[in-house]
Amino acid sequence: MHYVEHLSQDKKLKAIIEQQGPFKLKKRKNPSLHLCSSIMSQQLSTKVADVIYGRFLDLFDDNNPSPEQILAIPAPKLRSIGLSNAKVSYVHNVARFALEHGLEVKQIQKMNNEEAIAYLTQIKGVGRWTAEILLMFTLGREDLFTADDLGIQLAMKKLYRINTDDKKILRAKIIRKAESWSPYRTYACMHLWRWKDGG
């Protein structure tokens, strides 16, 4: 794989990549649905988030609801599957934004990472982390680093023995460390998440 040689210059990352094996980033359709999924998973364990997202998909006839279909689900019904009031409102915000401004793959692919993040974070409930996750997992962007992701922070603290509890110092250190991984920082993040989860 094209990224392996570059990331393997980092000896600690090289050992993880050799253990896990290389992989390809996937590109998926329907960004608005995946944005809703990211919102649902905020501040939840993967297991709980998967259960709630599964219940959400069960509300529709197929597993690929359109923004119109999402907007048509009333708030009490969304609350009944385990979403907080705030998340119900954010999910509806995404669907509304998709209808009014557009959230098509072709449209977002014309933007660079920072332009896409600025576009997506106009939606109330979509912060930088959520936008970054969408660009990585749905649009297959290769060079994103989620510095605010707790899993990435914990993995890098452990792997590189960064001894600090100061969030600002930690953030600055991991961003600086990740610069050497560019232009393949997304792959590094994916390997770090797997390593942290024991995969």
Backbone torsions as a table, in degrees:
resi	resn	phi	psi	omega
1	MET	NA	145.1	-171.4
2	HIS	-63.7	-24.8	-175.4
3	TYR	-87.8	-19.0	-170.2
4	VAL	-61.5	-47.1	-177.2
5	GLU	-59.5	-44.4	-177.9
6	HIS	-64.6	-49.7	-177.3
7	LEU	-70.4	-23.3	-178.7
8	SER	-72.9	-7.3	173.6
9	GLN	-67.5	-21.8	173.4
10	ASP	-90.5	108.7	-171.2
11	LYS	-60.0	-37.4	-178.5
12	LYS	-70.2	-39.4	178.0
13	LEU	-69.4	-36.8	179.4
14	LYS	-57.6	-43.8	-179.3
15	ALA	-62.5	-38.6	179.4
16	ILE	-68.0	-43.9	-179.4
17	ILE	-63.4	-40.8	179.4
18	GLU	-64.4	-37.0	-179.5
19	GLN	-70.3	-40.9	-174.5
20	GLN	-90.2	-28.6	-174.1
21	GLY	83.6	153.6	-178.2
22	PRO	-74.3	166.1	178.3
23	PHE	-151.0	168.0	178.0
24	LYS	-107.0	144.0	173.8
25	LEU	-74.6	142.2	179.1
26	LYS	-98.8	149.4	171.7
27	LYS	-113.6	134.4	-176.8
28	ARG	-126.4	157.4	178.8
29	LYS	-89.1	175.8	174.9
30	ASN	60.9	61.9	179.6
31	PRO	-55.4	-33.9	-177.6
32	SER	-63.2	-38.2	178.4
33	LEU	-65.5	-43.5	-178.4
34	HIS	-70.2	-28.6	174.8
35	LEU	-67.1	-41.6	175.5
36	CYS	-60.0	-41.7	179.4
37	SER	-61.7	-42.6	179.2
38	SER	-63.9	-39.7	178.6
39	ILE	-62.8	-42.7	-179.8
40	MET	-63.0	-31.3	-175.5
41	SER	-86.4	-6.0	-179.9
42	GLN	-58.6	129.4	175.8
43	GLN	59.7	25.8	176.1
44	LEU	-125.8	155.4	173.2
45	SER	-69.2	155.8	-179.8
46	THR	-56.5	-40.0	-177.2
47	LYS	-62.0	-49.1	-178.9
48	VAL	-65.9	-42.9	-180.0
49	ALA	-60.1	-41.0	179.8
50	ASP	-63.3	-39.1	179.1
51	VAL	-63.8	-47.3	-178.3
52	ILE	-65.4	-41.3	-179.9
53	TYR	-65.9	-37.2	176.3
54	GLY	-61.6	-42.4	177.3
55	ARG	-64.2	-38.1	179.2
56	PHE	-61.7	-47.8	-179.8
57	LEU	-64.0	-31.3	179.2
58	ASP	-65.8	-15.3	178.4
59	LEU	-73.9	-10.9	-174.6
60	PHE	-118.4	159.2	-179.2
61	ASP	-69.3	-32.7	174.9
62	ASP	-126.0	176.2	-175.9
63	ASN	-91.2	20.7	-175.0
64	ASN	-137.6	59.3	-174.8
65	PRO	-65.0	146.0	177.7
66	SER	-83.5	165.3	175.3
67	PRO	-55.7	-37.9	178.2
68	GLU	-59.7	-44.7	-179.3
69	GLN	-65.7	-39.3	179.8
70	ILE	-65.1	-43.6	-178.7
71	LEU	-65.8	-27.3	-177.8
72	ALA	-76.9	-13.9	178.6
73	ILE	-78.5	118.9	-177.7
74	PRO	-66.0	151.6	-177.5
75	ALA	-53.2	-44.8	-179.5
76	PRO	-58.9	-35.8	179.8
77	LYS	-67.2	-39.9	178.1
78	LEU	-67.4	-36.2	177.5
79	ARG	-65.7	-33.5	-176.8
80	SER	-67.1	-18.4	178.9
81	ILE	-91.8	0.4	175.1
82	GLY	111.7	9.9	178.4
83	LEU	-87.9	141.7	175.5
84	SER	-72.4	164.9	177.2
85	ASN	-55.3	-42.7	-178.7
86	ALA	-62.3	-44.7	-177.8
87	LYS	-68.7	-33.9	175.4
88	VAL	-58.7	-47.3	-179.3
89	SER	-64.7	-39.3	-179.8
90	TYR	-66.9	-39.8	178.4
91	VAL	-62.4	-43.7	176.7
92	HIS	-65.6	-35.7	176.9
93	ASN	-59.6	-43.0	179.6
94	VAL	-61.6	-48.3	-178.4
95	ALA	-62.1	-41.8	179.6
96	ARG	-64.4	-43.1	179.7
97	PHE	-62.8	-41.5	179.4
98	ALA	-59.8	-39.9	-179.3
99	LEU	-73.6	-37.5	-174.5
100	GLU	-86.0	-34.7	-174.0
101	HIS	-119.9	-22.4	179.8
102	GLY	98.3	134.9	175.1
103	LEU	-137.8	48.3	-178.5
104	GLU	-87.1	149.0	178.6
105	VAL	-55.5	-49.0	-177.9
106	LYS	-56.8	-41.1	-177.5
107	GLN	-65.3	-46.5	-177.3
108	ILE	-73.2	-33.4	-179.0
109	GLN	-63.7	-21.0	178.0
110	LYS	-74.3	-15.3	-177.5
111	MET	-95.3	148.6	171.5
112	ASN	-77.2	176.3	-173.9
113	ASN	-56.7	-48.4	-176.7
114	GLU	-67.5	-37.4	176.8
115	GLU	-63.9	-42.8	-179.6
116	ALA	-65.0	-41.0	179.1
117	ILE	-64.5	-43.2	178.6
118	ALA	-62.4	-38.6	179.7
119	TYR	-66.2	-47.9	-175.7
120	LEU	-70.5	-34.2	-176.7
121	THR	-78.8	2.0	168.6
122	GLN	-67.1	-24.4	-177.5
123	ILE	-78.2	124.6	179.1
124	LYS	-64.7	123.2	-177.1
125	GLY	109.2	-13.2	177.9
126	VAL	-107.0	107.0	176.7
127	GLY	-95.9	-176.2	-177.1
128	ARG	-59.2	-44.5	-178.6
129	TRP	-58.6	-46.3	-178.7
130	THR	-61.8	-41.4	178.6
131	ALA	-65.1	-41.8	179.5
132	GLU	-62.7	-42.5	179.7
133	ILE	-61.4	-41.0	178.5
134	LEU	-62.6	-44.7	-178.8
135	LEU	-64.8	-35.2	-179.6
136	MET	-75.2	-52.7	-169.3
137	PHE	-88.0	-24.4	-176.7
138	THR	-106.3	-39.6	-177.8
139	LEU	-99.1	-5.6	174.6
140	GLY	65.7	33.5	177.6
141	ARG	-72.7	133.6	-169.6
142	GLU	-87.3	-18.5	-170.1
143	ASP	-125.5	61.8	175.7
144	LEU	-120.2	143.4	177.5
145	PHE	-128.2	118.5	-176.7
146	THR	-91.0	82.9	-174.5
147	ALA	-65.3	-23.0	-177.7
148	ASP	-94.1	3.7	-180.0
149	ASP	-79.1	125.2	-176.7
150	LEU	-61.4	-39.5	179.6
151	GLY	-61.4	-43.1	178.5
152	ILE	-65.1	-42.9	179.9
153	GLN	-61.5	-45.9	-179.4
154	LEU	-65.4	-42.2	-179.6
155	ALA	-62.6	-44.5	-177.5
156	MET	-72.7	-32.8	175.2
157	LYS	-60.1	-44.8	-177.7
158	LYS	-71.2	-48.3	-174.4
159	LEU	-66.4	-42.0	-175.1
160	TYR	-103.8	10.9	177.4
161	ARG	48.4	55.3	177.3
162	ILE	-89.6	108.7	-175.3
163	ASN	-98.4	83.7	173.9
164	THR	-153.2	144.2	173.7
165	ASP	-106.8	1.6	177.0
166	ASP	-78.9	113.9	-173.2
167	LYS	-61.5	-38.0	-179.6
168	LYS	-66.1	-43.9	179.6
169	ILE	-65.1	-44.9	179.2
170	LEU	-58.6	-47.9	-178.6
171	ARG	-58.6	-46.1	-179.4
172	ALA	-62.4	-41.0	-178.2
173	LYS	-66.9	-42.6	-176.9
174	ILE	-73.9	-33.4	176.8
175	ILE	-63.6	-43.4	179.9
176	ARG	-63.8	-42.4	179.4
177	LYS	-61.7	-41.9	-175.8
178	ALA	-70.9	-18.3	-179.5
179	GLU	-58.1	-35.2	-178.4
180	SER	-71.4	-15.4	179.8
181	TRP	-83.6	-18.3	-179.0
182	SER	-59.5	140.2	11.4
183	PRO	-96.9	30.5	-176.8
184	TYR	-126.2	36.9	-174.9
185	ARG	-66.2	-29.5	178.0
186	THR	-59.8	-45.0	-179.8
187	TYR	-61.3	-40.9	178.8
188	ALA	-60.6	-44.6	178.6
189	CYS	-59.9	-44.4	-178.8
190	MET	-60.8	-44.1	178.7
191	HIS	-65.1	-38.7	179.8
192	LEU	-66.4	-40.8	177.2
193	TRP	-61.2	-45.4	-179.6
194	ARG	-62.5	-42.3	-178.6
195	TRP	-63.2	-43.7	-179.8
196	LYS	-62.9	-37.9	-178.7
197	ASP	-85.5	6.0	176.9
198	GLY	78.5	17.6	-179.2
199	GLY	-92.5	NA	NA
